[in-house]
Amino acid sequence: MSSVIEKEIDSLVSIGFYETKDRVVADAVGALLEKRPEMRQELAVNLYKNGDVSLWKASEIARMNLEEFKDVCQD
C-alpha cells in the first residue's frame, strides 16, 4: 500500500470517522463492490472455489439465490 494511502487511512482513524484501520478498508472494499457488482460475483466464486466460504455464504456475498449462484459456478 502506498504511503499516501496509509496516511489517509491513519487520518480517517485519528479524526474519528473510523475506530480502526480495518474498518476503513472494509468500508472501502464494500463501496467498491457496490459500485462494481461483477466484481462481487467474481469474488464470491473465487472464495467458494478456494474453499474459503461455503456455497451458501458465497451466494450471499454474490447477492444471488443459491440456484442462481450454482449456475454461475458451473459456467
Secondary structure as GFF3:
##gff-version 3
##sequence-region A 1 75
A	DSSP	alpha_helix	3	15	.	.	.	ID=ss1
A	DSSP	alpha_helix	21	35	.	.	.	ID=ss2
A	DSSP	alpha_helix	37	49	.	.	.	ID=ss3
A	DSSP	alpha_helix	55	62	.	.	.	ID=ss4
A	DSSP	alpha_helix	66	74	.	.	.	ID=ss5
###
